[in-house]
Amino acid sequence: NAGVTQTPKFRVLKTGQSMTLLCAQDMNHEYMYWYRQDPGMGLRLIHYSVGEGTTAKGEVPDGYNVSRLKKQNFLLGLESAAPSQTSVYFCASSSGQGTYSPLHFGNGTRLTVT
Amino acid sequence: DQQVKQNSPSLSVQEGRISILNCDYTNSMFDYFLWYKKYPAEGPTFLISISSIKDKNEDGRFTVFLNKSAKHLSLHIVPSQPGDSAVYFCAAHQDNFGNEKLTFGTGTRLTIIP
C-alpha cells in the first residue's frame, strides 16, 4: 500500500545543474501537486495537475517545470538549479480538488543547492 | 502577506492534558479549513477538517472549532498522548471562480511531555 512515492529522498546539486524529481501515486487520483516547504514559510504550491496531460502554475512556479504524461506520475524539473531552490519538496495527490478531498503527501525530497 | 497564521511556533503539553493549537486567517472567502499532522522525515497527513458553515467538528480525541467572526480556528487534542508529538499545519481552502487554492500556515511543533 505505497500511496505517494517520491524519488530521490535526498539530493545535492551545484548551481546551474538540472534534475528531475519523480512522484508516483497508486490511488488512481486525478489531481497531483508539488509543494515546497521552507522554514517559517509553510507549504507553498509550485505547480499542480488536474488530470493526465494537464499542468498549471501554483504560487511559486518560477524556475520549475512539470509534466504529467501518465495519470500516476507527476514530474518536477529544475533546469538550472539556484541556491534559493534549496528546500524540502513534497508531492501530493487527491481524488478531487481541495474542498472535500484531503491531500495525500509523499515523504518528501530534501534538495540542497550549493 | 500571510493569509493563514499560526503564531505559536511551538507548544509543550503534559501527557493526558489538553493541547490547543491555534490558527488565524484574514481571507473571509475561505470556505473550508483543514489540519494536517507531520512527523519528521514524513509527509503531512490529513487529520481533521471543518466547513465554514459549521463551528465545530469532532473526531475521537480531536476537535476543531471555528469562530468566523474572529477569523480564528483551533484544534483541541484531549487527552494528549506522546504519539501526538508532531508539527501541525493549519490549511484553508478557497474557490475563486474555479481556481481552487489551499493556503497553509507555518506550522506549530507540539511536544507531549510524558
Interface residues (C-beta under 8 A of the other chain):
Chain A: V4 G40 M41 G42 L43 R44 L45 E59 F90 A92 Q97 G98 T99 Y100 P102 L103 H104 F105 G106 N107 G108
Chain B: V4 D31 Y32 L34 Y36 A41 E42 G43 P44 T45 F46 S49 F89 A91 H93 D95 E100 K101 L102 F104 G105 T106 G107
